Amino acid sequence: MENTRIGPALKLNLLVCVLILLKAEGFFVPITYVENAVAKGAVCLDGSPPAYHFDKGSGSGINNWLVHIEGGGWCNNVTTCLSRKSTRLGSSKQMVKQIAFSGILSNKQQFNPDFYNWNRIKVRYCDGASFTGDVEAVNSETNLHFRGARVFVAVIEDLLAKGMKNAQNAILSGCSAGGLTSILNCDRFRGLVPTGAKVKCLSDAGYFINTKDVSGAQHIEQFYSQVVQTHGSAKNLPQSCTSRLSPGLCFFPQYVVSQITTPIFFVNAAYDSWQIKNILAPGVADPHGRWHSCKLDINNCSPDQLTTMQGFRLEFLRAASVVGNSASKGMFIDSCYAHCQTEMQETWLRSDSPVLGNMTIAKAVGDWYFDRKPCHQIDCAYPCNPTCHNRVFEPDHPGSGRNATKGTSQPQLQPQASSTRRIYFPDKRVKSRGVLPHSSLDSVRSVSHYTLIFPCRIVTLRTLSHAFLFTDAVIANLVNAQLVCLCSRLKDFSA
């Protein structure tokens, strides 16, 4: 194997890459630990304090607050929760000290015109149940703490003390499992924020549906029921649902959104890549791996598989129909093979971002929040939308194989300690620009969390935030992770 140690020239190139991106699309925000939450029992799975990253607002946005919840799947029993306990998804001790803000968290008006000068917070996800659990007892052998609901309240109370008590506008948003958090805790958030504030919620890729997998089993229904039981979540799920249905069903948005009284907006892909991989075609339902290649790249899907995915889209739209046409609720459902689109600059707002009805996601969300225009946009069926940024996953990426929903059932691009990952971000627009083919990089490996391999044309700070072990010095991080920019020259970078 070739020696992949990062040399001085590559270090310099990578540092230039980082600085260009920092200037162009985002910035790093340090971590804040909610130390006083420990006394309230509001702790991560391992008993460590919850944490968030906070960039203060300015000017006209000084009293406006956007609280964004990180994603990261769920754990459904003691075994899977123990596997998270020693990772950033279960312990603030394992979280990086700073992360990059971009997309809806950007502080640049050109990239985030409606929310750039708000107080923007990213809450770290460390409970494994979308901040719904609350079990008082702690097993002395496992030392697992199921206290997500307490963590949610403790974080909001900490933010209230830091100025959110004067909020004029407030949004609770989130991605993936964090998007589900923003649904299940939407009315609770409304109750914690000052009554005079304008409060709305935003769920990005959080509308997980209850449907059968390709084997005909209700795999995700069983999984969610186990999550709710393990974490003692029932008492913190919307009572309007639990009074009618089993608590496990009330973890699904389709059974609760019609009773949510706070205005809420849903951004989702009808062919959500996480749901296709883990709900429609999980490893347990595909023992021979017939869906493996299709799940990695929608272009690899057979006609029969595409027909099945079209059926999934119809199931998704039926499940989302309960949102209704009220102006207080909105949706932007594109036909992309994607998962989480508000934090990524290229899908939130850029010259080549996905559009529906000539609107980007940023425009749709902003118009809806500020009551400029209602939005109930539903895309036509794949492959009709040429503006989509369809995800492509590298074959040996964890979670893409046969056991995708076993264990923690984590969304893709969630790092775990002791794992080496190679993630490709191919883009058809740069294949003719002299970019090296992936096959020439087979020897590239990382001794840290990730090796990211992508054309520079589509690199964003979100990919960098997952790539680097952020410490106080960026240059130190370049030694701890491999980053391969497939640029023929630096000017291939674009904002």
C-alpha positions in Angstrom: 0.0 0.0 0.0 1.2 3.5 -0.7 2.2 5.7 2.1 -0.7 8.1 2.7 1.0 10.3 5.3 0.1 13.9 4.7 3.1 15.8 3.4 3.9 19.5 3.8 2.6 20.4 0.4 -0.7 18.6 0.9 -1.0 20.2 4.3 -0.6 23.6 2.8 -3.1 22.8 0.0 -5.6 21.5 2.5 -5.2 24.6 4.7 -5.8 26.8 1.6 -8.9 24.7 0.9 -10.2 25.2 4.4 -9.5 28.9 4.4 -11.2 29.4 1.0 -14.3 27.5 2.3 -14.4 29.4 5.5 -14.4 32.7 3.6 -16.9 31.5 1.1 -19.5 29.5 2.9 -19.2 29.3 6.6 -17.3 29.5 9.8 -16.4 27.5 12.9 -18.4 27.8 16.2 -17.1 26.6 19.5 -18.9 24.2 21.8 -20.8 25.2 25.0 -21.5 22.6 27.7 -24.6 22.9 29.9 -22.9 22.0 33.1 -25.7 22.9 35.4 -28.0 20.4 33.6 -26.2 17.5 35.3 -27.7 18.4 38.7 -31.2 18.1 37.1 -30.4 14.7 35.7 -30.4 16.2 32.2 -27.5 14.3 30.7 -26.3 12.3 27.7 -26.3 8.5 27.6 -23.1 8.3 29.5 -24.1 10.9 32.1 -22.0 13.8 30.6 -23.6 17.3 30.3 -25.5 18.2 27.1 -23.9 20.7 24.7 -24.6 23.1 21.9 -22.8 25.5 19.5 -24.0 29.1 19.7 -23.4 32.0 17.3 -24.9 35.2 18.6 -27.2 37.3 16.5 -26.7 40.9 15.5 -28.5 44.0 14.4 -32.1 43.4 13.5 -31.7 39.7 14.4 -30.5 40.2 18.0 -33.8 39.0 19.4 -34.5 36.3 16.9 -33.5 32.6 17.7 -33.0 29.5 15.5 -32.5 26.4 17.6 -31.4 23.5 15.3 -31.2 19.9 16.5 -28.4 17.6 15.3 -29.4 14.2 13.8 -27.9 10.8 14.5 -30.4 7.9 14.4 -31.7 6.1 17.5 -30.7 3.2 19.8 -33.5 0.7 20.5 -32.1 -1.4 23.4 -29.3 -1.6 26.0 -26.9 -3.2 23.5 -27.2 -0.6 20.8 -27.3 2.3 23.3 -24.1 1.0 24.9 -22.5 1.1 21.4 -23.3 4.8 21.2 -22.4 5.7 24.8 -18.7 6.1 24.0 -19.3 8.1 20.8 -20.3 11.7 20.2 -23.9 10.4 19.8 -23.9 9.4 23.5 -21.3 11.5 25.2 -20.3 15.2 25.1 -16.8 14.1 26.1 -16.5 12.7 22.6 -17.8 15.7 20.7 -15.5 17.9 18.7 -14.8 21.3 20.1 -16.0 23.3 17.2 -18.1 22.7 14.1 -18.8 24.5 10.9 -22.0 26.4 10.4 -23.4 26.7 6.9 -26.8 26.6 5.1 -29.6 27.6 7.5 -26.9 28.3 10.1 -24.8 30.5 7.9 -24.0 34.1 9.1 -23.7 35.4 5.5 -26.7 37.2 4.0 -25.9 35.9 0.5 -26.2 32.3 1.7 -28.9 32.7 4.3 -30.8 35.9 3.7 -33.6 35.5 6.2 -31.8 34.1 9.2 -28.1 35.1 8.8 -28.1 37.6 11.7 -30.3 35.6 14.1 -29.0 33.8 17.1 -28.2 30.4 15.6 -27.7 27.4 17.8 -26.9 23.8 16.9 -27.9 21.4 19.7 -25.7 18.3 19.9 -27.6 15.0 19.8 -26.6 12.5 22.5 -29.6 10.7 23.9 -30.6 8.3 21.1 -34.4 8.9 21.2 -34.9 12.3 19.6 -35.0 14.0 23.0 -38.1 12.1 24.3 -36.7 9.7 26.9 -36.9 10.0 30.6 -36.1 7.0 32.8 -35.2 7.9 36.4 -33.4 4.6 37.2 -29.8 4.1 36.1 -28.4 0.6 35.9 -25.1 0.5 37.8 -23.7 -2.0 35.3 -24.4 -0.1 32.1 -24.5 3.4 33.6 -26.9 4.3 30.7 -29.0 7.5 31.2 -32.2 7.8 29.2 -32.9 11.4 29.8 -33.4 13.0 26.4 -36.6 14.9 27.4 -34.8 16.5 30.3 -31.9 17.5 28.1 -34.2 19.3 25.7 -35.7 21.3 28.5 -32.4 22.1 30.1 -30.9 23.3 26.9 -33.8 25.6 26.1 -33.8 26.9 29.7 -30.1 27.7 29.3 -30.7 29.6 26.1 -33.6 31.5 27.7 -31.1 32.7 30.4 -28.8 33.8 27.6 -31.3 36.0 26.0 -34.0 33.9 24.4 -36.3 35.1 27.1 -36.5 38.3 25.0 -37.2 36.5 21.8 -39.4 38.1 19.2 -39.0 35.3 16.7 -38.0 31.7 17.3 -37.7 28.6 15.2 -37.1 25.0 16.4 -35.5 23.1 13.5 -33.5 19.9 13.0 -32.2 17.3 10.6 -33.0 13.6 10.5 -33.5 12.4 14.0 -33.2 16.1 14.9 -36.0 16.8 12.4 -38.1 14.3 14.2 -37.2 16.1 17.5 -38.6 19.3 16.0 -41.9 17.6 15.3 -42.3 15.7 18.6 -41.2 18.7 20.7 -42.7 21.5 18.6 -45.6 22.4 20.9 -43.3 21.9 24.0 -40.9 24.4 22.5 -43.8 26.8 22.0 -44.6 26.4 25.7 -41.1 27.2 26.8 -40.5 30.3 24.7 -42.1 33.7 25.8 -45.7 33.9 24.8 -45.2 37.1 22.9 -42.7 35.6 20.4 -43.6 34.3 17.0 -42.7 30.6 17.1 -42.6 28.1 14.3 -40.9 24.7 13.7 -39.0 23.3 10.8 -38.4 19.6 10.2 -35.7 18.6 7.7 -35.7 14.9 6.7 -37.5 14.1 9.9 -40.8 12.8 8.3 -40.1 9.1 8.8 -43.0 7.0 7.6 -44.5 3.7 8.8 -44.5 1.3 5.9 -43.5 -2.2 5.1 -40.1 -3.1 3.8 -39.4 -5.1 0.6 -39.9 -8.4 2.5 -43.4 -7.3 3.6 -42.3 -6.8 7.3 -43.1 -3.8 9.5 -39.4 -3.5 10.4 -39.4 0.2 11.3 -42.6 0.0 13.4 -41.0 -2.7 15.6 -37.8 -0.7 15.8 -39.5 2.5 16.9 -41.6 0.6 19.5 -38.4 -0.7 21.0 -36.9 2.8 21.0 -39.9 4.2 22.9 -40.0 1.3 25.4 -36.2 1.4 26.1 -36.1 5.2 26.7 -39.5 5.5 28.5 -40.6 8.0 25.8 -44.3 7.4 26.0 -45.0 10.1 28.6 -43.2 12.7 26.5 -44.9 12.0 23.2 -47.9 14.1 22.2 -50.8 13.0 24.4 -53.2 13.7 21.5 -51.6 10.6 19.9 -50.9 8.3 22.8 -54.5 8.6 24.0 -55.5 7.0 20.7 -52.6 4.8 19.5 -49.8 2.7 21.0 -46.8 4.9 22.0 -44.5 3.3 19.4 -46.8 4.6 16.6 -46.7 8.1 18.1 -43.0 8.2 17.2 -44.1 8.5 13.5 -44.9 12.0 12.3 -47.9 10.9 10.3 -49.8 10.1 13.5 -49.0 13.3 15.3 -48.7 16.3 12.9 -52.4 16.9 12.5 -52.6 17.6 16.3 -49.6 19.9 16.4 -50.9 23.4 17.1 -47.7 25.3 16.5 -47.0 26.2 12.8 -44.6 23.8 11.3 -42.8 23.3 7.9 -41.5 20.0 6.4 -38.5 19.8 4.1 -38.1 16.2 2.8 -37.1 14.2 -0.2 -39.8 11.8 -1.4 -37.0 9.3 -2.1 -35.3 10.0 1.2 -32.0 8.1 1.0 -32.0 7.1 4.7 -35.5 5.8 4.5 -34.9 3.9 1.3 -31.8 2.3 2.8 -33.2 1.6 6.3 -37.0 1.5 6.1 -37.8 0.3 2.6 -34.8 -2.0 2.0 -33.0 -2.6 5.3 -30.4 -5.3 5.4 -32.6 -7.7 7.4 -35.1 -7.6 4.5 -32.5 -8.0 1.8 -30.2 -10.9 2.9 -28.8 -11.5 -0.5 -27.9 -7.8 -1.0 -29.9 -7.3 -4.2 -30.6 -3.7 -3.1 -27.1 -2.9 -2.2 -25.9 -1.2 -5.3 -29.2 0.6 -5.8 -29.1 2.0 -2.3 -25.6 3.4 -2.9 -26.6 5.2 -6.1 -30.1 5.6 -7.5 -28.6 5.4 -11.0 -27.8 1.8 -10.3 -31.4 0.8 -9.5 -33.1 -1.7 -11.8 -36.5 -1.0 -13.4 -38.2 -3.2 -10.8 -36.4 -1.4 -8.0 -37.3 2.0 -9.3 -41.0 0.8 -9.5 -40.7 -0.2 -5.8 -39.2 3.2 -5.0 -42.0 5.0 -6.9 -44.4 3.0 -4.7 -42.5 4.2 -1.6 -42.9 7.8 -2.8 -46.7 7.3 -3.1 -46.7 5.9 0.5 -44.7 8.9 1.6 -47.1 11.3 0.0 -50.0 9.6 1.5 -48.4 9.7 5.0 -47.6 13.4 4.4 -51.1 14.3 3.3 -52.3 14.7 6.9 -50.3 17.9 7.0 -53.2 19.4 5.1 -53.3 22.7 3.2 -53.4 25.1 6.1 -51.2 28.2 5.7 -49.8 27.5 9.2 -48.2 24.3 7.9 -46.0 24.0 4.9 -43.9 21.5 2.9 -41.2 21.3 0.3 -41.1 17.7 -0.9 -38.6 17.3 -3.7 -37.9 14.1 -5.8 -34.3 13.9 -4.9 -32.3 10.9 -3.5 -31.2 12.9 -0.5 -31.3 13.2 3.3 -31.0 16.5 5.2 -30.9 19.6 2.9 -31.1 22.7 5.1 -27.6 22.5 6.7 -25.8 21.9 3.4 -25.1 25.2 1.5 -25.5 23.6 -1.9 -29.0 22.4 -1.2 -30.1 25.2 1.1 -29.2 28.2 -1.2 -26.7 28.3 -4.0 -26.9 29.0 -7.7 -27.3 25.3 -8.4 -29.6 24.4 -5.5 -32.7 22.2 -5.9 -35.8 24.2 -6.8 -39.5 23.6 -6.8 -41.8 26.1 -8.5 -38.7 28.3 -9.1 -38.1 28.4 -5.3 -35.1 27.2 -3.4 -35.5 25.6 0.0 -34.2 28.8 1.6 -36.8 30.9 -0.2 -39.7 28.5 0.6 -38.9 28.4 4.3 -38.3 32.1 4.6 -41.4 33.1 2.7 -43.5 30.7 4.9 -42.0 31.8 8.2 -42.4 35.5 7.5 -45.9 34.9 6.1 -44.9 36.3 2.7 -46.2 33.3 0.9 -47.6 29.9 1.8 -45.8 26.8 0.5 -47.1 23.3 -0.2 -44.7 22.2 -2.9 -44.7 18.6 -4.0 -42.3 17.6 -6.8 -43.1 15.3 -9.8 -41.8 11.8 -9.7 -38.1 10.9 -10.2 -36.2 11.6 -12.4 -38.1 14.7 -13.4 -36.2 17.3 -11.4 -32.8 18.1 -13.0 -31.8 20.4 -10.1 -31.6 17.5 -7.6 -28.4 16.8 -5.8 -28.7 13.0 -5.5 -26.6 11.3 -2.9 -24.0 8.7 -3.9 -22.5 6.5 -1.2 -19.2 4.6 -1.4 -19.5 0.8 -1.3 -17.6 0.2 1.9 -19.3 3.0 3.8 -20.6 1.6 7.1 -24.4 1.4 7.2 -24.7 0.8 3.5 -24.3 -2.9 3.7 -26.6 -5.8 4.7 -27.1 -4.7 8.3 -28.1 -1.1 7.7 -30.7 -0.9 10.4 -29.2 -3.3 12.9 -27.4 -1.7 15.8 -28.0 2.0 16.2 -29.8 2.5 12.9 -27.8 5.7 12.3 -28.2 8.0 9.3 -25.2 8.1 7.0 -22.3 10.4 7.6 -22.4 10.0 11.3 -18.9 9.3 12.5 -18.1 6.7 15.2 -14.8 6.1 17.0 -12.6 3.4 15.6 -14.2 3.4 12.1 -12.4 4.3 8.9 -14.7 5.6 6.2 -14.3 6.6 2.6 -17.0 8.8 1.2 -17.3 9.9 -2.4 -19.1 13.0 -3.5 -19.1 12.6 -7.3 -20.7 15.2 -9.4 -21.4 14.8 -13.1 -20.5 18.4 -13.8 -16.9 18.0 -13.0 -16.2 14.6 -14.6 -15.1 16.4 -17.8 -12.9 18.9 -16.0 -9.8 16.7 -15.8 -10.7 15.3 -12.3 -9.0 12.1 -11.4 -11.2 9.0 -11.6 -12.1 7.3 -8.3 -10.3 4.1 -9.3 -6.9 5.9 -9.1 -7.5 6.5 -5.4 -8.0 3.0 -4.2 -4.9 3.1 -2.0 -6.1 6.2 -0.1 -7.0 5.4 3.5 -7.5 7.3 6.7 -6.3 6.5 10.2 -9.0 8.8 11.6 -12.7 9.1 11.2 -12.9 9.8 7.5 -11.3 10.0 4.2 -13.4 12.3 2.1 -13.0 12.1 -1.7 -14.8 14.7 -3.7 -14.5 17.2 -6.6 -13.7 20.6 -5.1 -16.6 22.1 -7.0 -19.1 20.6 -4.6 -17.1 20.6 -1.3 -18.9 22.4 1.6 -18.1 23.2 5.2 -20.6 20.5 6.2 -18.4 17.9 4.6 -15.4 19.4 6.3 -17.1 19.5 9.7 -17.6 15.8 9.5 -14.0 15.2 8.2 -11.9 17.0 10.7 -11.4 16.4 14.4 -11.7 20.1 15.2 -9.4 21.3 17.9 -8.2 24.8 18.5 -5.9 24.8 15.5 -7.1 24.0 12.1 -3.6 22.9 11.0 -3.5 20.3 13.7 -6.7 18.8 12.4 -5.2 18.3 8.9 -2.9 15.7 10.4 -5.8 13.8 12.0 -7.9 13.2 8.9 -7.4 12.7 5.2 -9.1 15.1 2.8 -8.6 14.5 -0.9 -9.6 17.4 -3.1 -9.8 16.3 -6.7 -9.0 19.7 -8.2 -7.0 20.3 -11.3 -6.3 23.8 -9.9 -7.4 25.9 -7.0 -9.7 28.1 -9.2 -11.9 25.0 -9.5 -13.3 26.0 -6.1 -16.5 27.9 -6.3 -18.7 29.5 -3.7 
